[in-house]
Amino acid sequence: MTAGWTTKRWLAVTAAAALSLLLALMLFGSWVLARSTTINTRLVDHSTPALIAAVRLESALVNQETGIRGYGVTGQDSFLAPYREGLEQQRKAVGELRTATGGDRATERDLAEVIRRADRWQARIARPVVAADDPKAAAAERAVEGKALFDSVRSATSVQQSRLAADRAGDRADLLEARNLRNWSFGAIALTILALTASVFVGLRRGVTDHLARLSGHVRTVAGGDFGHPVAGTGPADLRLLAVDVESMRARLADELAHRDVARAGLAAQAEELRRSNAELEQFAYVASHDLQEPLRKVASFCQLLERRYAKNLDERAGQYIAFAVDGATRMQSLISDLLDFSRVGRLATEHQRVDLDDKFERILSSLSLAVEESDAVITHDPLPTLSGEPSQLGMLFQNLLTNAMKFRAPDRSPVIHLGCRPVENGWEFALTDNGIGIDEEFADRVFVVFQRLHTREQYAGNGIGLALCKKIVEYHGGTITVDPAHTPGTRIVFTLQKAPPRALLPHPLDADRGATREVMA
């Protein structure tokens, strides 16, 4: 019946039972304490004060009888003082008794009987003797009757005191019994609470903690590398469900790891194939830089030789054809050279070094001094940082950007070029600004595509690969490059470089299923 109970339900039922038991114990303890308090109050406020008041009442009546008897024997008024004091004491004692009885009928009947007999004695004996002209004669005349009447008063007070003493003794016995019951009850309550607390701890340990410990042991075994170890659950339903979920996760992880091993083996084969392909590309680069350019040089050289040697035999059109052939061969050599430079970025990677960009920029300016002088350019820069990168590629980046800025200058003004720099998160942001002809917003992305030209070859020389090469260098160093279309007049190219650019890596094994690979070649 309880096999399907969850930990929450077990705890709720256990807590409800414990609270019910504690409530019952609290009610019982309250009843015992209230009973003890009631008996103690009755003893302190009623039984004992009533007995004391009864004794005082008897003493007051005795004082009255003594005073009347002395006055009757001597006839002196000084003997009436005890009588008068006794009357006052009687009045107070009766008031205390009536207060202390608390409505008890038996005690009130005894008090009424004592007062009735005392009043009879006072009416028959005391007041006549006090009022008589000859107190001695009046006392002698009433001596026998007075003794009998006062003996009846004494008898009534004895009965009263006996009843009050018995009541007080009963209250004391009840109080002792109530105290014993209270002590035993509170002791039992304390033991019950301790036993309940111990039961809760034992129940939690056996019902929850032990099962969690076993489940944790299974999980630690799996986490230690034994992915084939089954995870079994015991205990409450929710812990068993948790074990089922963990077991499902373990099985899935085991499948994923098996798939990962297969993918790793496949990627290792791919990496080997890529290394072989890179080697072939290196061989192709060698052929392109030597064997493919050699025929082009021969074509250009022999065309020029043909023009010089047979110039007299060639008309103007033939000279143009020869010039076209030489120009085509020369441009093909330039394209091949630029393509080789473009393909080497990120593929022929060397160890990153600390590059002082200030020094690198000044060296590039020095190498471009002739172009700077011819264009009458003014080139300035902010203080540049030192960061990690490939020195030759960073130099190529600055050279292409400066060459473009001077090449695409406005015809009516000298180039003014400035390289700004500011730190950003994880790197630096650079901005090369010029006052040239500018780039329209619609071409802001197109200029970074290989062989994309915005002008004819007659207007501006080049192969349309410079900014594409800059973009590849910046991205290889972990940055981005864009054209700021809001800048006018001229062009503002913004690019970022990281302090520690990431190295090119082979594909990661766990990326196989997602089709993600990292750059391993150009």
C-alpha positions as CSV (number, residue, x, y, z in Angstrom):
1,M,0.0,0.0,0.0
2,T,2.8,2.4,0.8
3,A,5.2,1.1,-1.9
4,G,4.1,4.0,-4.2
5,W,4.6,6.7,-1.6
6,T,7.0,9.5,-2.4
7,T,9.5,11.0,0.0
8,K,7.2,14.1,0.3
9,R,4.2,11.9,1.2
10,W,6.2,9.9,3.8
11,L,7.4,13.1,5.4
12,A,3.9,14.6,5.4
13,V,2.4,11.5,7.0
14,T,5.2,11.3,9.6
15,A,5.1,15.0,10.4
16,A,1.2,14.8,10.8
17,A,1.5,11.8,13.1
18,A,4.3,13.5,15.2
19,L,2.4,16.7,15.4
20,S,-0.8,14.9,16.5
21,L,1.1,13.0,19.2
22,L,2.7,16.2,20.4
23,L,-0.6,18.0,20.4
24,A,-2.1,15.2,22.5
25,L,0.8,15.3,24.9
26,M,0.5,19.1,25.1
27,L,-3.2,18.9,25.9
28,F,-2.6,16.2,28.6
29,G,0.2,18.2,30.1
30,S,-2.0,21.3,30.1
31,W,-4.8,19.4,31.9
32,V,-2.4,18.0,34.5
33,L,-0.9,21.5,35.1
34,A,-4.3,23.1,35.3
35,R,-5.5,20.5,37.8
36,S,-2.4,21.0,40.0
37,T,-2.9,24.7,39.8
38,T,-6.6,24.4,40.8
39,I,-5.9,22.2,43.8
40,N,-3.0,24.5,44.9
41,T,-5.3,27.6,44.6
42,R,-8.0,25.9,46.6
43,L,-5.5,25.0,49.3
44,V,-3.9,28.4,49.4
45,D,-6.9,30.6,48.9
46,H,-9.7,28.6,50.6
47,S,-8.9,25.6,52.8
48,T,-6.0,27.1,54.8
49,P,-7.4,30.6,55.2
50,A,-10.8,29.2,56.2
51,L,-9.2,27.0,58.9
52,I,-7.1,30.0,60.2
53,A,-10.2,32.2,60.2
54,A,-12.1,29.5,62.1
55,V,-9.4,29.4,64.8
56,R,-9.5,33.2,65.0
57,L,-13.3,33.1,65.4
58,E,-13.0,30.6,68.2
59,S,-10.3,32.8,69.9
60,A,-12.6,35.8,69.5
61,L,-15.5,34.0,71.2
62,V,-13.2,32.8,74.0
63,N,-12.0,36.3,74.6
64,Q,-15.6,37.5,74.8
65,E,-16.5,34.8,77.3
66,T,-13.4,35.5,79.4
67,G,-14.2,39.2,79.5
68,I,-17.8,38.7,80.5
69,R,-16.8,36.2,83.2
70,G,-14.2,38.6,84.7
71,Y,-16.7,41.5,84.5
72,G,-19.3,39.4,86.3
73,V,-16.9,38.4,89.1
74,T,-15.3,41.8,89.7
75,G,-17.8,44.3,88.2
76,Q,-14.9,46.4,86.9
77,D,-15.3,47.9,83.4
78,S,-11.7,47.1,82.5
79,F,-12.7,43.5,82.1
80,L,-15.0,44.5,79.2
81,A,-12.1,45.3,77.0
82,P,-11.4,41.7,76.0
83,Y,-15.2,41.3,75.3
84,R,-15.3,44.3,73.0
85,E,-12.1,43.3,71.2
86,G,-13.5,39.8,70.8
87,L,-16.6,41.3,69.1
88,E,-14.4,43.1,66.6
89,Q,-12.3,40.0,66.1
90,Q,-15.5,37.9,65.6
91,R,-16.7,40.3,62.9
92,K,-13.4,40.1,61.0
93,A,-13.1,36.4,61.4
94,V,-16.7,35.8,60.1
95,G,-15.9,38.0,57.1
96,E,-12.7,36.1,56.3
97,L,-14.5,32.8,56.7
98,R,-17.3,33.8,54.3
99,T,-14.7,34.9,51.8
100,A,-12.6,31.7,52.2
101,T,-15.5,29.3,51.9
102,G,-16.0,30.1,48.2
103,G,-19.6,29.0,48.3
104,D,-19.0,25.7,50.0
105,R,-22.4,24.8,51.5
106,A,-21.1,22.5,54.3
107,T,-18.7,25.2,55.5
108,E,-21.3,27.9,55.3
109,R,-23.7,25.7,57.4
110,D,-21.1,25.2,60.0
111,L,-20.4,28.9,60.1
112,A,-24.1,29.7,60.3
113,E,-24.4,27.3,63.3
114,V,-21.5,28.8,65.1
115,I,-22.9,32.3,64.6
116,R,-26.4,31.2,65.7
117,R,-25.0,29.7,68.9
118,A,-22.7,32.6,69.5
119,D,-25.6,35.0,69.0
120,R,-27.8,33.0,71.5
121,W,-25.0,33.1,74.1
122,Q,-24.5,36.9,73.6
123,A,-28.3,37.5,73.8
124,R,-28.9,35.3,76.8
125,I,-25.7,35.9,78.7
126,A,-23.2,38.6,77.5
127,R,-25.4,41.5,76.7
128,P,-27.6,41.2,79.8
129,V,-24.6,41.0,82.1
130,V,-23.1,44.1,80.4
131,A,-26.4,46.0,80.7
132,A,-27.1,45.0,84.3
133,D,-26.7,47.5,87.2
134,D,-25.2,44.8,89.3
135,P,-23.1,42.7,87.0
136,K,-22.0,40.3,89.7
137,A,-25.6,39.3,90.6
138,A,-26.5,39.0,86.9
139,A,-23.5,36.9,86.2
140,A,-24.1,34.6,89.2
141,E,-27.8,34.2,88.2
142,R,-26.8,33.1,84.6
143,A,-23.7,31.2,85.4
144,V,-25.1,27.7,84.8
145,E,-27.0,28.7,81.7
146,G,-24.0,30.6,80.4
147,K,-21.7,27.7,80.8
148,A,-24.1,25.4,78.9
149,L,-24.6,27.9,76.1
150,F,-20.9,28.6,75.6
151,D,-20.1,24.9,75.7
152,S,-22.5,24.5,72.8
153,V,-20.6,27.3,71.0
154,R,-17.3,25.5,71.6
155,S,-18.9,22.3,70.3
156,A,-20.0,24.1,67.1
157,T,-16.5,25.6,66.5
158,S,-14.9,22.2,67.1
159,V,-17.2,20.7,64.4
160,Q,-16.4,23.6,62.1
161,Q,-12.6,23.3,62.6
162,S,-12.7,19.5,62.2
163,R,-14.5,19.8,58.9
164,L,-12.1,22.6,57.7
165,A,-9.1,20.6,58.8
166,A,-10.4,17.5,57.0
167,D,-11.0,19.6,53.9
168,R,-7.5,21.1,54.1
169,A,-5.9,17.6,54.6
170,G,-7.9,16.3,51.6
171,D,-6.7,19.3,49.5
172,R,-3.1,18.6,50.6
173,A,-3.4,15.0,49.6
174,D,-4.9,16.0,46.3
175,L,-2.1,18.5,45.7
176,L,0.6,15.9,46.4
177,E,-1.2,13.4,44.1
178,A,-1.5,16.1,41.4
179,R,2.2,17.0,41.8
180,N,3.2,13.4,41.4
181,L,1.0,13.0,38.4
182,R,2.5,16.2,36.9
183,N,6.1,15.1,37.5
184,W,5.4,11.7,36.0
185,S,3.5,13.1,33.1
186,F,6.1,15.7,32.2
187,G,8.8,13.0,32.5
188,A,6.8,10.7,30.2
189,I,6.3,13.7,27.7
190,A,10.0,14.4,27.7
191,L,10.8,10.7,27.1
192,T,8.2,10.5,24.4
193,I,9.6,13.6,22.6
194,L,13.1,12.2,22.8
195,A,11.8,8.8,21.4
196,L,9.9,10.7,18.7
197,T,13.0,12.7,17.7
198,A,15.2,9.5,17.6
199,S,12.5,7.8,15.5
200,V,12.5,10.7,13.1
201,F,16.2,10.6,12.6
202,V,16.3,6.8,12.3
203,G,13.3,6.9,9.9
204,L,15.0,9.6,7.7
205,R,18.2,7.6,7.7
206,R,16.6,4.3,6.8
207,G,13.9,5.8,4.5
208,V,15.8,8.5,2.7
209,T,19.5,8.9,3.5
210,D,20.5,5.2,3.0
211,H,18.7,5.1,-0.3
212,L,20.3,8.4,-1.4
213,A,23.7,7.1,-0.3
214,R,23.3,3.9,-2.4
215,L,22.1,6.0,-5.4
216,S,25.1,8.4,-4.9
217,G,27.5,5.4,-4.9
218,H,26.1,4.2,-8.2
219,V,26.5,7.8,-9.6
220,R,30.0,8.1,-8.4
221,T,30.9,4.8,-10.0
222,V,29.6,6.0,-13.3
223,A,31.3,9.4,-12.8
224,G,34.5,7.6,-12.2
225,G,34.5,6.2,-15.8
226,D,32.5,3.0,-15.5
227,F,29.7,4.0,-17.9
228,G,28.5,0.4,-18.1
229,H,27.6,0.3,-14.4
230,P,23.8,0.1,-14.0
231,V,22.1,2.6,-11.7
232,A,19.4,0.9,-9.6
233,G,17.0,2.8,-7.3
234,T,15.4,1.8,-4.0
235,G,13.3,3.4,-1.3
236,P,10.4,5.9,-1.9
237,A,8.8,6.3,-5.3
238,D,10.4,9.6,-6.2
239,L,13.9,8.3,-5.4
240,R,13.3,5.3,-7.6
241,L,12.1,7.6,-10.4
242,L,15.2,9.7,-9.9
243,A,17.3,6.5,-10.3
244,V,15.4,5.7,-13.5
245,D,16.2,9.2,-14.9
246,V,19.9,8.9,-13.9
247,E,20.0,5.4,-15.5
248,S,18.5,6.8,-18.7
249,M,21.1,9.6,-18.7
250,R,23.9,7.1,-18.1
251,A,22.7,5.0,-21.0
252,R,22.5,8.0,-23.2
253,L,25.9,9.2,-22.2
254,A,27.3,5.7,-22.9
255,D,25.8,5.8,-26.3
256,E,27.1,9.3,-26.9
257,L,30.6,8.3,-25.8
258,A,30.5,5.2,-28.1
259,H,29.4,7.5,-30.9
260,R,32.1,10.0,-30.0
261,D,34.8,7.3,-30.2
262,V,33.5,6.4,-33.7
263,A,33.5,10.1,-34.6
264,R,37.0,10.6,-33.2
265,A,38.3,7.8,-35.3
266,G,36.6,9.3,-38.4
267,L,37.9,12.7,-37.6
268,A,41.4,11.3,-37.1
269,A,41.1,9.9,-40.6
270,Q,39.8,13.2,-41.9
271,A,42.7,15.0,-40.2
272,E,45.2,12.7,-41.8
273,E,43.5,13.3,-45.2
274,L,43.6,17.1,-44.6
275,R,47.3,16.8,-43.7
276,R,47.8,15.0,-47.0
277,S,45.8,17.5,-48.8
278,N,47.8,20.4,-47.3
279,A,50.9,18.7,-48.4
280,E,49.5,18.5,-51.9
281,L,48.5,22.2,-51.7
282,E,52.0,23.1,-50.6
283,Q,53.3,21.3,-53.7
284,F,50.8,23.1,-55.8
285,A,51.9,26.4,-54.3
286,Y,55.4,25.6,-55.3
287,V,54.4,24.7,-58.8
288,A,52.2,27.9,-59.0
289,S,55.0,30.1,-57.8
290,H,57.7,28.6,-60.1
291,D,56.5,26.3,-62.9
292,L,53.3,28.2,-63.7
293,Q,55.0,31.6,-63.7
294,E,57.9,30.5,-65.8
295,P,55.9,30.2,-69.0
296,L,54.3,33.6,-68.3
297,R,57.8,35.2,-68.0
298,K,58.8,33.5,-71.2
299,V,55.7,34.8,-73.1
300,A,56.3,38.3,-71.8
301,S,60.0,38.2,-72.6
302,F,59.7,36.8,-76.1
303,C,56.9,39.2,-76.9
304,Q,59.1,42.1,-75.9
305,L,62.0,40.6,-77.8
306,L,59.8,40.2,-80.9
307,E,58.7,43.8,-80.6
308,R,62.3,45.1,-80.4
309,R,63.8,42.9,-83.1
310,Y,61.0,43.2,-85.7
311,A,59.6,46.6,-84.9
312,K,60.3,47.8,-88.4
313,N,58.3,45.0,-89.9
314,L,55.3,45.4,-87.6
315,D,52.5,47.9,-88.1
316,E,50.8,49.8,-85.2
317,R,48.1,47.2,-84.7
318,A,50.7,44.4,-84.3
319,G,52.5,46.5,-81.7
320,Q,49.2,46.9,-79.8
321,Y,48.7,43.1,-79.9
322,I,52.2,42.5,-78.5
323,A,51.5,45.1,-75.7
324,F,48.3,43.4,-74.8
325,A,50.0,40.0,-74.6
326,V,52.8,41.4,-72.4
327,D,50.2,43.2,-70.1
328,G,48.1,40.0,-69.9
329,A,51.1,37.9,-68.9
330,T,52.3,40.5,-66.4
331,R,48.8,40.7,-64.8
332,M,48.5,36.9,-64.7
333,Q,51.8,36.8,-62.8
334,S,50.5,39.5,-60.4
335,L,47.2,37.5,-59.8
336,I,49.1,34.3,-59.1
337,S,51.4,36.1,-56.6
338,D,48.4,37.7,-54.9
339,L,46.5,34.4,-54.8
340,L,49.5,32.7,-53.2
341,D,49.7,35.4,-50.6
342,F,45.9,35.0,-49.9
343,S,46.1,31.2,-49.6
344,R,49.1,31.3,-47.2
345,V,47.2,33.3,-44.6
346,G,46.3,30.9,-41.8
347,R,47.7,27.9,-43.6
348,L,51.4,28.3,-43.4
349,A,51.0,29.3,-39.7
350,T,54.1,30.2,-37.7
351,E,54.4,30.5,-33.9
352,H,52.8,33.7,-32.7
353,Q,55.2,36.4,-31.4
354,R,55.0,39.6,-29.5
355,V,54.7,42.3,-32.1
356,D,55.3,45.9,-31.4
357,L,52.8,47.5,-33.7
358,D,54.4,51.0,-33.3
359,D,57.7,49.7,-34.7
360,K,55.9,47.6,-37.4
361,F,53.9,50.6,-38.6
362,E,57.0,52.8,-38.8
363,R,58.8,50.1,-40.9
364,I,55.9,49.8,-43.3
365,L,55.9,53.6,-43.6
366,S,59.6,53.5,-44.4
367,S,59.0,50.9,-47.1
368,L,56.3,53.0,-48.6
369,S,58.3,56.3,-48.5
370,L,58.4,56.6,-52.3
371,A,54.6,56.3,-52.6
372,V,54.1,58.7,-49.7
373,E,56.4,61.2,-51.3
374,E,54.7,60.9,-54.7
375,S,51.2,61.3,-53.3
376,D,52.3,64.0,-50.8
377,A,50.4,62.1,-48.1
378,V,50.4,63.0,-44.4
379,I,50.2,59.9,-42.3
380,T,49.9,59.9,-38.5
381,H,48.9,57.4,-35.8
382,D,48.0,57.0,-32.2
383,P,50.4,55.1,-29.8
384,L,50.0,51.5,-30.9
385,P,50.2,48.5,-28.5
386,T,52.2,45.3,-28.5
387,L,50.2,42.1,-29.0
388,S,50.6,38.5,-30.1
389,G,50.5,37.7,-33.8
390,E,52.4,36.9,-36.9
391,P,54.7,39.8,-37.7
392,S,54.7,39.4,-41.5
393,Q,50.9,39.2,-41.8
394,L,50.3,42.2,-39.5
395,G,52.8,44.1,-41.7
396,M,50.9,43.0,-44.8
397,L,47.7,44.3,-43.2
398,F,49.1,47.8,-42.5
399,Q,50.8,47.9,-46.0
400,N,47.6,47.0,-47.9
401,L,45.4,49.5,-45.9
402,L,47.9,52.4,-46.3
403,T,48.4,51.6,-50.0
404,N,44.7,51.6,-50.6
405,A,44.3,54.9,-48.7
406,M,46.9,56.5,-50.9
407,K,45.8,54.9,-54.1
408,F,42.1,55.9,-53.8
409,R,42.9,59.6,-53.0
410,A,40.8,62.5,-54.1
411,P,42.2,64.3,-57.1
412,D,41.8,67.7,-55.6
413,R,43.6,67.2,-52.3
414,S,46.6,65.4,-50.7
415,P,45.9,62.3,-48.7
416,V,45.6,62.7,-44.9
417,I,45.6,59.4,-43.2
418,H,45.4,58.6,-39.5
419,L,45.4,55.3,-37.7
420,G,43.5,55.5,-34.4
421,C,43.6,52.9,-31.6
422,R,41.7,52.3,-28.4
423,P,41.4,49.3,-26.0
424,V,38.3,47.2,-26.0
425,E,37.3,44.0,-24.2
426,N,39.9,41.2,-24.9
427,G,41.8,43.3,-27.4
428,W,42.2,46.6,-29.3
429,E,40.1,48.5,-31.9
430,F,41.9,50.2,-34.7
431,A,40.4,52.8,-37.2
432,L,42.3,53.9,-40.4
433,T,40.7,57.1,-41.6
434,D,41.5,58.9,-44.8
435,N,40.1,61.8,-46.9
436,G,40.0,60.0,-50.2
437,I,37.1,59.2,-52.6
438,G,35.3,57.0,-50.0
439,I,33.2,53.9,-50.3
440,D,29.4,54.0,-50.8
441,E,27.3,52.2,-48.2
442,E,26.0,49.7,-50.7
443,F,29.5,48.4,-51.4
444,A,30.6,48.3,-47.7
445,D,30.6,44.5,-47.6
446,R,31.4,43.9,-51.3
447,V,34.9,45.4,-51.0
448,F,36.1,42.5,-48.8
449,V,35.3,39.9,-51.5
450,V,38.1,38.5,-53.6
451,F,38.4,40.1,-57.1
452,Q,35.6,42.6,-56.4
453,R,36.5,45.9,-57.9
454,L,34.6,49.2,-57.7
455,H,36.6,50.9,-60.5
456,T,38.0,50.0,-63.8
457,R,41.6,48.9,-64.2
458,E,42.3,52.1,-66.2
459,Q,41.1,54.3,-63.3
460,Y,43.0,52.5,-60.5
461,A,45.5,49.6,-60.9
462,G,45.2,46.4,-58.8
463,N,43.7,42.9,-58.7
464,G,40.8,43.6,-56.2
465,I,42.3,41.3,-53.6
466,G,43.9,43.7,-51.1
467,L,40.9,44.2,-48.7
468,A,40.0,40.5,-49.0
469,L,43.5,39.7,-47.8
470,C,43.2,42.2,-44.9
471,K,39.9,40.6,-43.8
472,K,41.5,37.2,-43.8
473,I,44.5,38.4,-41.8
474,V,42.2,40.1,-39.2
475,E,39.9,37.1,-38.9
476,Y,42.9,34.8,-38.5
477,H,44.0,36.9,-35.5
478,G,40.5,36.6,-34.0
479,G,39.2,40.1,-35.0
480,T,36.6,41.7,-37.3
481,I,36.9,44.4,-40.0
482,T,34.2,46.7,-41.4
483,V,33.8,49.9,-43.3
484,D,32.2,52.8,-41.4
485,P,29.6,54.1,-44.0
486,A,28.8,57.1,-41.9
487,H,32.2,58.6,-42.2
488,T,32.6,61.4,-44.8
489,P,34.5,62.6,-46.6
490,G,36.8,59.7,-47.3
491,T,36.9,56.2,-45.8
492,R,37.1,54.8,-42.3
493,I,38.0,51.2,-41.9
494,V,37.6,49.7,-38.4
495,F,39.1,46.5,-37.4
496,T,39.9,44.7,-34.1
497,L,42.8,42.5,-33.0
498,Q,42.8,40.2,-29.9
499,K,45.5,40.4,-27.3
500,A,46.1,36.7,-27.7
501,P,44.6,35.5,-31.0
502,P,43.4,31.9,-31.2
503,R,45.5,29.4,-33.0
504,A,44.1,27.5,-36.0
505,L,43.0,24.1,-34.9
506,L,41.9,20.8,-36.3
507,P,38.2,19.8,-36.1
508,H,37.1,19.0,-32.6
509,P,35.9,15.4,-32.2
510,L,32.7,16.4,-30.3
511,D,31.8,18.8,-33.2
512,A,31.4,16.0,-35.7
513,D,27.7,15.6,-35.3
514,R,27.1,19.3,-35.5
515,G,29.2,19.6,-38.6
516,A,31.4,22.2,-37.0
517,T,35.1,22.3,-38.0
518,R,37.8,24.7,-37.3
519,E,40.0,26.2,-40.0
520,V,42.9,23.9,-40.9
521,M,43.8,25.3,-44.3
522,A,43.2,28.3,-46.4
